[in-house]
Amino acid sequence: MSGFVEKPEPVQVPGLTHLHTGKVRDLYRNEAGDLVMVASDRISAYDWVLPTEIPDKGRVLTRLSLWWFDQLADLVPNHVISTELPPGAPADWAGRTLICKSLRMVEVECVAR
């Protein structure tokens, strides 16, 4: 069992279609068919999203992801197209947004602690 203490309402942005609200990221599709991933400041523990947020967590997660994509670029291609803010998106999405290719996902999860 997993879930939200209180599931957030998706942000409505012209030109973006909301697809999914995950534990930490929100997923949209733009008019070009690319995916727009927005990392939030939400905290999840044991598959539950807690009511408290960590300020700028989404920006840190996005920067960490981009760092790893850069480190592995010579070995593994990735899905990132851009980090530009979509037109009409809220200013607080800056630094936490990835525009990505829509690819078939291979479902693998690895947790390193």
Buried (B, 14 or more C-beta within 10 A) or exposed (E): EEEBEEEEEBBEBEBBEBEEBEBBBBBBBBEEEBBBBBBBBBBEEEEEBBEEEEEEBBBBBBBEBBEEBEEEEEEEEBBBBEBEBBEEBEEBBEBBBBBBEEEEEEEEEEEEE
